């Protein structure tokens, strides 16, 4: 299961024509973090993009609040999260339990001054995902030298605490015992998925989170059913060019996990492919 993250989605990177590499467009930090937490906490059962979450909120000015994402996911994904103001010890205990992930807002200064900087010389308020201390910072996409690239590394707890305490409020900094966060309950086990294929399609071959190449077209006259992973957005390992100019490619893939085609992936948006969860 692969969830959205800045290292693979490249939410801040642009193509030569000025468009964003991420086909979902740039996301706000709070909606991007909410998108990551939703996917990770449900083991891929729910995977609304950051852009979709922002659209659901109706916000057009940017700078989403935690409660806006909370409301959007409750209404549109029927997923209940717990948005609270709490003390640091409570936040730490809830993350340590492994039963919850969190979207945490804070001031960027402590990150900016560390080796985890997604942007240097910055002190604005920002939202991050905290799944078991392996922080996912939407700015950390390694887009140029000096920018940290997300790869699932755990951040020091003290640094995360400093980030939370640096949150700028109407009366100054939040302080060491004021934490604003949304908690996402973690599913006990991954859901089971299956894919039914009938018609013409191609297998994709992956290298990590990237597509190495696509195999030749196959045609199944009769429906074939295989166990598989949930869907994940996967980009080509190399950029592609056509006679029409630069065309970024990203495909939603499910990887077959059993049978003679184990390890091969299929495009779940192909009309010949039908993906469903197994109850």
N, C-alpha and C positions, 0 to 999 in steps of 0.2 A: 504494500500500500504506500503510495507516494502522495504527500499532501503539498499544496502550494507553498513555495518558499522562494525568497529572492534570488537564491543561487541558481535555481532551475527556471523560474518564470521570468527573471530579469525585468521586474516591474518598472525599473527606472531607466533601463537601457533603450536607446532609440536605434532604428534602422537608418540606412543612408538617406531614405526619403523623408525622414523626420517622424515616422510612425513609431509606436512603441513595439518592442520585441514581444512583450507579453500580449497575446491576442485578446486578452480580456481588458486591455487598457491599464493605465496606472491606477493604483488603488490607494486609498487613504490608509494610514498606519493602523487605525483601530479596526477598520473593516477587513484589512488584510490579515491582521492578527486573529480576528474573529473567524475568518475563513479557514485559516490554518488550524485553529483549535477545534472548530466544528468537525473538520475532516479527521483530525488525529483522534479526538475523543470518541468518535463513532466508528473508528477503524474503516473510514472510507464510505460508510453507509450514507452519509450526507456530505455533500461537497460543493455548496454554494460558493461562487467566487466572491472576492472582495468587491468587485464591481457590482455584482448582483445584490449583495447586501447593501451597498451604498444606494443603489436604485430603490430598494425596498424602503429605505428610511425616508426617501423623498428629499434628502438633503442636496443642495446645489452649491453650498458655500464652502464645503470642506470642513475639516476639524470635527469629525463626529465625536459624540460623547458615548461612553459605555452604554448608557441606558438606551440610546437609539439603536445600537446593534442588538441589545437584549430584546427590545420590543420586536425588531424585524425578524429575528430568529424564532421567537415564540409564535408569531403570527404566520410566517411563511414556511418555516421548517418544522413547526410544532416541537421545538426543542427548547427546554427550559434551562436557563442559566441563572446564576445567583450573583447579582451585581450589588456590591456592598462597599462601605467604608469600614475598615477594620484596623486593628493594630498589627504591627509587623510579626509578632509571635504567632498570631492566628494565621496570617498569610503563609508563613513559613511552615507551620504544622500542616496546613491543608495541601500544600505542594508536596511536602515530604511524605504524605500519606499515599501518594501515587493514585489516589482515587479521583483527583481533579486536576485539570489544567487551568491556566488563567490568562486573561488579557489584563495586563498591568499598565497603568499610565504613570508617567513620571517626567522628570526634567532630564534633558539629554546630556547635560554637562559632564557628569561622571563617565558616561560612555565615550563622549567625545575626547576626553583626556586619557583614555585607555587604549590598549591594543585592539579592543573590540569596536573601535570607532567606525560607524557607517558614514559619518560626516564629521569633519574636524571643525574646531572652533565654533561649536553650536551649543545652544542652551535652551532651545524651545521645548515645549511639552510634546510628548511622543507616546505612542502605544506599542507594546511588544507582546509577544506570546511567550508564556513560561510553562512549557511542558516538562516537568521534572528537572528544572534548572538548565536544560539545554535550550537556552533562550533563542527565539527566532525574532530578530530585529529586522523589520521590513527595509531598513536602509542598508543592511549588511549584504549587499549583492556583489561586492568585489568589482565594481564597475570601472575602477581605475586604481593605480598604485596608492597605497595608504588606506584604502577602504577594506575593512574586514569582510571576508566572504563566509556566509553561513555554511556550516557543515555538521551541525548537530553537537557542537562542543558545549560542555557545561560552563556556564559563567560562574565566577565566584559569588557566593551568597552576599558577601559584604558589598560588592559592586551593584548587585540588583537592589539591595537595601538603599544604597546611596542614590540610585536612580529614582526609586519611589519617594524618598525624602526630598528630592530636588523638585518635585512637582510644584509648578507655580500656580498659586491660588489667588483669589482676590485680595487676600491679606498678607501675601508673601509666600514663603516656601512651606510645603506641607509639614515637614518635620519628620523625625525619626519614628514616630508611632502613629502615622497617618498614612494608610494605604488605600488607594482606590482601585478596585479590581472587579472583574467578572469571572466567576468560576464555572467551568464546564465539566459536568460529571463524565467520567471515563467509562466506556462500555466494558463489561467484564470480559468479553471475548469477541474476536472479529466475526462479522457476519459471513455467512457462506454465500457464494455467488456461482451462477452458471451462465454459460453462453450457448445460444443456439445459432448455428450457422447454416444457411441454405441460400444458395445463389453464388454470385461471383465476388470474390474478395481476395485480399493479399495478406500474408503473414508479415509482421514486422519483427525485426531482430534488434534487441536492445543491448546497450552497454551502460549499465547503471541507470541513470535517469534520462539518457539520451538515446535516440534512434540511430543505430549504425546504418541500416539499410532496410529496404522493403523487398520481400521476395516476389517472385512472379505470381501472376494472378492464378487463383484456383477456382474451380466451380464445383460446389456440392449440390447435386440434383436432389438429394434427400437430406432432410434435416439431421444435423449432427450436434450432439449436446455434450459439453465438456465443463468440468469444474474450472473455476478461474478466480483471479483476484478481482477486487472492485476497480472501477475506472480511475485512471489518473492521467493528467495532462502531461504529455511527453514531447520534447522538442527534438528535432534533428540534431545530430552531432555536428554537422556542418551546415552553413547557410546554403540555400538553393537559389539558383538563378534560372529564369526562363526567358523566352523571346519577348515577354512582356515586362521584363525588368525584375527587380528584387522581389522575391516572394517568401516571407518568413513562413515556416511550416511548424505547426504544432498539432498533435493528434491526441484524442482521448483514447487510450488503449486499456484493454484488459488482457492479462497474461494467463494462458492456460496452465493449470497446475497439476493435471493428471491426464493419463492417456498417451497415445502415440505422438501427440503434438505438444506435450509438456514443454514449457519454456518459451513457446512462440506466442506472439501477441497479435491481437486483432483490433481493428478500428471499430469502436462501439457505435460510432455515428454512421457507419455503413448500413444501408437498408437491408443487406444480406445478413446482418448480425443483430441478434436480440439478446440483451443482457438483463438479467433479473436476479434479485436476491432470493435465496432459498429460505423459506420460513423456518 
